């Protein structure tokens, strides 16, 4: 990119260089890392609003000694939930004035590490002039009466609520400069669509895709087994409203099909957080639809496995391994008794063959998915902003793993006649995502099939296990058959040398970290591994995980002074939090305390600025 169209003279270029060098000396802005959101909108939204406790820390730092602990908590919740608190309060003029002054002071405090230009660009248009004057107020300029008049005029014009609302969201945006989302926005929880709407409003973020995100993307792009998996999981957790109301997917043909051919079975009872909100008919329909789409899923997956022998997944064609009466199944050479079987539409001679009705239902559902404008908006955003891995500020961010063998050597896979491993394999997966989105009407294209492989393939960096045991968990009582063997990566990531070798594989030095999600950190397990080279920040937003984690998730904060993990206690509800000022009360775990405050020049943004300076010098011969 040339800068000569932006700067016409050497003086203009030199002025820009001076500005860029000054920016490099600013304190490094705060990064916020979250992962495995799993549709839990309220708790995710609260984490984003309070910035994993950063806002509370800033309020305490600024107002300790001037505001009581109760007043600080109240101010925090005014910032977290301004509509639900500020707009419900009946404050006196004096109270409003104190509140506005506190909000202005806090806005000034949390924006101090940014350039005036960046701050001004962030100001809401309707109050931009007023906020500009108040934020950049300096007590030595002898304008106390001028500033006091501004605040009084806001009150006289009855604009205090609107003004406070704008400042609350401004503070939220300044407290954290950049958000990293390390995957699994979808599945298990009820509102991934609301989370996507929320993320799309954040001005600066990146996303590392998770395995549960990739099947939604695959479903939209035309992967029929991804489509079946998405519907099955939604029904398993009772999220019919997400499909029908959230994305406008008509399930009527599948519902009618389930009622006609299937009976309620205990292993298909949906896992509901609030079963009292559903009728018996609702629950029965989800049970039967889940059965129907599960059988369809196994048939569709077999089609991909047959046309892609290089995936090496032939052992997962388990419908072929059913006994004549569907009473037993052979899994990896061991015979298991089937419990609660529902194979009445599986022909023993041609078990993987789809019936005409099943094919029609799948094509109808695919059309529904691809015609959903809201789903299209969400998955295209994921394709635009999402990557499998990211090098950022000398750290390696990825949801799952780098597939390796027992010795820690990246495993090789051959796709389309070429062999990939390590970084080249992840780059190939990213290329397939973009290719799949270029032709969403190709249901058997190679790139589209790769999206399904990324969901459940042995050498997928998103799945990270040898085999997905969906069939076994539904139909076999023997719990040992349910175990999914993890990739050796998950044992080796405790080793510092292994982590350093991976950082080098991704062109990073040994001063950075690998930051993972995907695997819940169990009680007693440490999220900081390999002498600090590996940080695992999935403690489990999803409620089912909280039984094994004992907490409600880890997040990570990286500011100019330190890097620290935050462990969160379970979130009750937004209403309870607001009514009782019940904050998440995060517990900090220090990862690294910096001896010197980090500056912009030490970051990825700083590196980009250095390249820009060098190019300006070269183009203008400076």
MARPA-648334 format. One record per residue (C-alpha): x, y, z. Coordinates in steps of 0.2 Angstrom, whole numbers, padded with zeros to 4 digits, always signed. Layout:
// MARPA-648334
XYZ ...
This chain:
// MARPA-648334
+0000+0000+0000 +0007+0017-0005 +0004+0032+0006 +0007+0045-0007 -0012+0047-0010 -0014+0052+0008 +0001+0063+0010 +0007+0074-0004 +0022+0083+0003 +0037+0077+0013 +0032+0089+0027 +0015+0080+0029 +0023+0063+0029 +0036+0069+0042 +0021+0076+0053 +0013+0059+0052 +0029+0050+0057 +0030+0062+0072 +0012+0057+0077 +0015+0038+0074 +0031+0039+0085 +0021+0048+0099 +0007+0034+0098 +0021+0021+0101 +0025+0028+0117 +0007+0027+0124 +0004+0014+0137 -0002-0003+0130 -0021-0004+0129 -0030-0017+0139 -0034-0034+0130 -0049-0045+0136 -0049-0064+0132 -0065-0074+0133 -0069-0092+0127 -0082-0106+0126 -0097-0094+0127 -0109-0108+0122 -0124-0098+0121 -0125-0091+0139 -0129-0074+0134 -0133-0066+0151 -0117-0071+0159 -0107-0067+0144 -0115-0050+0143 -0111-0047+0161 -0093-0052+0158 -0092-0040+0144 -0101-0026+0153 -0089-0027+0168 -0074-0031+0158 -0070-0046+0170 -0069-0034+0184 -0058-0021+0176 -0071-0008+0178 -0073-0011+0197 -0054-0010+0199 -0054+0007+0190 -0068+0014+0200 -0059+0008+0216 -0042+0016+0210 -0050+0032+0206 -0063+0034+0220 -0057+0025+0235 -0058+0037+0250 -0071+0048+0242 -0084+0035+0239 -0089+0021+0250 -0089+0003+0245 -0108+0003+0242 -0107+0019+0232 -0093+0011+0221 -0104-0004+0218 -0118+0007+0214 -0108+0017+0201 -0102+0001+0194 -0119-0005+0190 -0124+0012+0183 -0110+0008+0171 -0114-0010+0168 -0133-0008+0166 -0137+0010+0163 -0155+0007+0156 -0160-0004+0170 -0152+0007+0184 -0150+0025+0179 -0167+0026+0170 -0176+0018+0185 -0168+0030+0198 -0177+0045+0205 -0162+0056+0209 -0162+0074+0215 -0154+0087+0205 -0139+0087+0217 -0137+0068+0216 -0138+0069+0197 -0125+0082+0196 -0113+0072+0207 -0116+0056+0197 -0113+0066+0181 -0097+0073+0187 -0091+0056+0193 -0095+0048+0176 -0085+0062+0168 -0070+0060+0179 -0070+0041+0176 -0072+0043+0158 -0057+0055+0158 -0047+0042+0169 -0050+0027+0158 -0047+0036+0141 -0031+0044+0147 -0020+0031+0138 -0028+0035+0121 -0024+0049+0109 -0036+0063+0109 -0040+0059+0091 -0045+0041+0095 -0056+0047+0110 -0064+0060+0100 -0069+0048+0086 -0077+0037+0100 -0088+0050+0106 -0107+0049+0103 -0111+0062+0090 -0125+0070+0099 -0114+0074+0114 -0097+0075+0106 -0094+0093+0108 -0099+0093+0127 -0090+0077+0131 -0074+0084+0122 -0074+0099+0133 -0077+0090+0149 -0065+0075+0146 -0051+0087+0141 -0055+0099+0155 -0039+0105+0164 -0041+0114+0181 -0027+0126+0177 -0036+0134+0162 -0047+0144+0174 -0063+0138+0166 -0072+0131+0181 -0087+0141+0179 -0088+0137+0161 -0088+0118+0164 -0100+0120+0179 -0112+0129+0167 -0111+0114+0155 -0116+0102+0168 -0130+0113+0175 -0136+0116+0157 -0137+0097+0155 -0148+0096+0170 -0159+0111+0165 -0162+0103+0148 -0167+0087+0156 -0154+0078+0146 -0145+0070+0161 -0152+0052+0158 -0147+0052+0140 -0130+0060+0144 -0126+0047+0158 -0131+0033+0147 -0119+0039+0133 -0105+0040+0146 -0109+0023+0153 -0106+0014+0136 -0091+0026+0133 -0083+0020+0149 -0086+0002+0144 -0078+0004+0127 -0063+0013+0135 -0059+0001+0149 -0055-0013+0136 -0048-0008+0120 -0048-0025+0111 -0058-0041+0114 -0052-0059+0109 -0065-0072+0108 -0057-0090+0107 -0071-0099+0100 -0087-0110+0104 -0100-0096+0104 -0113-0109+0098 -0122-0124+0106 -0128-0130+0123 -0134-0113+0129 -0150-0105+0122 -0144-0088+0115 -0129-0089+0104 -0138-0078+0092 -0139-0064+0105 -0121-0066+0108 -0117-0064+0090 -0128-0048+0089 -0118-0042+0104 -0101-0046+0097 -0105-0038+0081 -0107-0021+0090 -0089-0022+0097 -0077-0010+0088 -0061-0020+0090 -0061-0039+0091 -0055-0055+0084 -0062-0072+0084 -0053-0089+0085 -0066-0102+0078 -0071-0116+0089 -0078-0133+0084 -0096-0128+0088 -0094-0113+0078 -0088-0122+0063 -0103-0134+0061 -0115-0119+0061 -0104-0111+0047 -0104-0128+0038 -0122-0130+0039 -0125-0113+0031 -0112-0117+0018 -0121-0133+0013 -0112-0147+0023 -0127-0159+0026 -0119-0168+0041 -0115-0151+0049 -0133-0146+0046 -0139-0163+0055 -0127-0160+0069 -0133-0142+0072 -0151-0147+0073 -0148-0163+0083 -0138-0153+0097 -0151-0139+0097 -0164-0152+0100 -0154-0161+0113 -0153-0145+0123 -0171-0140+0120 -0167-0125+0109 -0181-0126+0097 -0184-0107+0099 -0166-0103+0094 -0170-0112+0077 -0188-0107+0074 -0189-0089+0082 -0170-0084+0082 -0166-0090+0064 -0183-0093+0057 -0180-0111+0053 -0196-0121+0050 -0195-0138+0058 -0213-0143+0054 -0208-0157+0041 -0195-0164+0054 -0208-0163+0068 -0221-0172+0057 -0209-0185+0052 -0203-0188+0070 -0221-0190+0076 -0225-0203+0062 -0210-0214+0063 -0202-0213+0081 -0208-0216+0099 -0201-0207+0115 -0185-0215+0121 -0176-0211+0137 -0159-0208+0130 -0166-0194+0119 -0175-0184+0132 -0169-0166+0130 -0158-0159+0143 -0168-0144+0149 -0163-0131+0161 -0181-0126+0164 -0193-0141+0160 -0208-0132+0167 -0207-0120+0153 -0212-0134+0140 -0227-0144+0138 -0227-0163+0137 -0230-0162+0118 -0215-0150+0116 -0204-0162+0125 -0210-0177+0115 -0208-0168+0099 -0190-0163+0103 -0187-0182+0108 -0193-0189+0092 -0186-0175+0081 -0169-0178+0089 -0170-0197+0085 -0175-0194+0067 -0161-0181+0064 -0148-0192+0073 -0151-0207+0061 -0151-0195+0046 -0134-0188+0053 -0126-0205+0053 -0132-0208+0035 -0125-0191+0029 -0109-0193+0038 -0106-0210+0030 -0108-0202+0013 -0094-0190+0016 -0083-0204+0024 -0086-0215+0008 -0081-0201-0004 -0066-0195+0006 -0056-0210+0011 -0041-0199+0015 -0051-0194+0031 -0048-0211+0037 -0064-0212+0046 -0072-0228+0039 -0073-0235+0057 -0087-0222+0061 -0099-0230+0048 -0107-0239+0063 -0124-0242+0054 -0115-0255+0044 -0109-0263+0060 -0127-0267+0067 -0132-0285+0069 -0147-0291+0059 -0160-0287+0072 -0151-0271+0077 -0148-0278+0095 -0129-0277+0094 -0116-0266+0086 -0097-0269+0083 -0087-0254+0088 -0068-0256+0084 -0069-0275+0085 -0079-0276+0101 -0097-0281+0101 -0109-0270+0112 -0128-0272+0116 -0139-0258+0109 -0150-0250+0122 -0165-0240+0117 -0162-0243+0098 -0172-0233+0085 -0166-0241+0069 -0183-0245+0061 -0178-0234+0046 -0161-0242+0044 -0162-0256+0031 -0150-0270+0036 -0145-0273+0018 -0142-0254+0014 -0141-0246+0031 -0133-0230+0025 -0146-0226+0011 -0157-0211+0014 -0176-0213+0011 -0184-0201-0001 -0193-0192+0013 -0177-0190+0023 -0169-0183+0008 -0183-0171+0005 -0183-0165+0024 -0164-0162+0023 -0165-0152+0007 -0180-0142+0015 -0170-0138+0031 -0154-0133+0020 -0165-0121+0011 -0171-0114+0027 -0154-0112+0034 -0147-0103+0018 -0162-0092+0017 -0161-0086+0035 -0155-0068+0034 -0150-0067+0052 -0140-0083+0051 -0131-0077+0036 -0127-0061+0044 -0119-0070+0059 -0110-0084+0050 -0103-0072+0037 -0096-0061+0052 -0088-0077+0059 -0080-0080+0042 -0074-0062+0040 -0067-0060+0058 -0063-0078+0062 -0047-0088+0061 -0041-0104+0067 -0026-0097+0075 -0019-0079+0078 -0002-0072+0082 -0006-0057+0092 +0007-0047+0103 +0019-0062+0102 +0005-0074+0109 -0003-0089+0100 -0022-0089+0101 -0031-0104+0097 -0047-0113+0102 -0042-0131+0102 -0025-0138+0098 -0011-0141+0086 -0013-0160+0081 +0003-0169+0086 +0009-0187+0089 +0015-0194+0105 +0032-0186+0103 +0025-0169+0100 +0028-0169+0081 +0014-0160+0071 +0004-0174+0063 +0003-0173+0044 -0013-0175+0034 -0015-0176+0015 -0029-0167+0007 -0032-0164-0011 -0015-0172-0015 -0004-0161-0004 +0002-0164+0014 +0000-0152+0028 +0005-0151+0046 +0007-0139+0060 +0005-0121+0054 +0002-0126+0036 -0012-0138+0041 -0021-0124+0051 -0018-0112+0036 -0026-0125+0025 -0041-0126+0036 -0043-0107+0035 -0042-0107+0016 -0056-0121+0016 -0067-0110+0026 -0066-0096+0014 -0068-0108-0001 -0084-0115+0007 -0091-0098+0008 -0088-0094-0010 -0100-0107-0016 -0113-0111-0002 -0124-0121-0014 -0111-0135-0016 -0115-0149-0004 -0101-0161-0009 -0087-0149-0012 -0070-0153-0004 -0069-0137+0006 -0087-0140+0013 -0083-0158+0018 -0067-0151+0027 -0078-0140+0037 -0087-0156+0044 -0070-0165+0046 -0065-0150+0057 -0080-0154+0068 -0075-0172+0071 -0059-0177+0062 -0045-0185+0071 -0032-0172+0065 -0044-0157+0067 -0036-0143+0077 -0054-0138+0083 -0059-0156+0089 -0043-0162+0096 -0048-0180+0099 -0046-0197+0090 -0065-0201+0088 -0081-0193+0092 -0093-0205+0101 -0110-0198+0097 -0117-0215+0092 -0110-0224+0108 -0117-0211+0120 -0134-0213+0113 -0135-0232+0111 -0122-0241+0122 -0123-0241+0141 -0105-0246+0144 -0098-0229+0149 -0080-0235+0144 -0086-0234+0125 -0090-0216+0127 -0073-0210+0131 -0065-0199+0117 -0046-0200+0117 -0038-0183+0117 -0024-0178+0105 -0007-0180+0114 -0006-0161+0113 -0017-0160+0129 -0004-0170+0139 +0011-0162+0131 +0005-0144+0134 +0011-0146+0152 +0028-0147+0145 +0037-0130+0143 +0049-0136+0129 +0034-0142+0119 +0025-0126+0121 +0041-0116+0116 +0043-0127+0100 +0025-0123+0095 +0028-0105+0097 +0042-0106+0086 +0032-0116+0073 +0020-0101+0072 +0035-0089+0071 +0034-0083+0089 +0048-0082+0101 +0049-0090+0118 +0043-0074+0128 +0025-0077+0122 +0011-0088+0128 -0001-0101+0120 -0019-0096+0125 -0032-0110+0123 -0050-0113+0126 -0060-0129+0122 -0056-0140+0137 -0064-0135+0154 -0052-0133+0168 -0058-0146+0181 -0057-0143+0200 -0040-0145+0206 -0032-0142+0189 -0021-0127+0186 -0026-0116+0171 -0007-0110+0170 +0003-0123+0163 +0021-0126+0156 +0029-0114+0168 +0017-0100+0162 +0019-0104+0143 +0001-0111+0142 -0014-0103+0148 -0031-0112+0148 -0045-0100+0150 -0061-0111+0147 -0068-0114+0165 -0085-0116+0158 -0098-0103+0154 -0109-0118+0150 -0119-0123+0165 -0116-0142+0162 -0097-0139+0164 -0099-0130+0181 -0102-0147+0189 -0084-0152+0185 -0076-0135+0186 -0084-0128+0202 -0083-0110+0194 -0091-0101+0180 -0077-0098+0168 -0059-0091+0167 -0056-0075+0157 -0039-0067+0154 -0034-0048+0155 -0018-0041+0148 -0014-0023+0152 +0001-0012+0152 +0006-0018+0170 +0002-0036+0170 -0006-0052+0163 -0019-0060+0175 -0032-0074+0174 -0049-0070+0182 -0059-0085+0189 -0078-0081+0190 -0091-0088+0202 -0108-0094+0194 -0119-0080+0188 -0137-0080+0194 -0147-0068+0183 -0146-0051+0177 -0161-0046+0188 -0153-0053+0204 -0136-0045+0200 -0144-0028+0198 -0156-0029+0212 -0142-0034+0225 -0127-0026+0216 -0121-0044+0215 -0105-0043+0205 -0096-0058+0199 -0083-0055+0212 -0068-0061+0201 -0053-0069+0208 -0036-0063+0200 -0022-0076+0197 -0007-0066+0191 +0002-0074+0176 +0015-0060+0174 +0019-0044+0182 +0029-0032+0171 +0044-0024+0177 +0041-0009+0166 +0025-0003+0159 +0022-0010+0142 +0019+0003+0128 +0011+0002+0111 +0028+0000+0103 +0029-0017+0111 +0013-0024+0103 +0007-0030+0086 +0000-0013+0083 +0017-0005+0087 +0025-0017+0074 +0012-0011+0061 +0016+0007+0065 +0035+0004+0063 +0032-0004+0046 +0021+0011+0042 +0035+0023+0047 +0048+0014+0037 +0037+0015+0022 +0033+0033+0024 +0052+0036+0025 +0056+0026+0010 +0042+0034-0001 +0046+0052+0004 +0065+0049+0005 +0066+0055+0023 
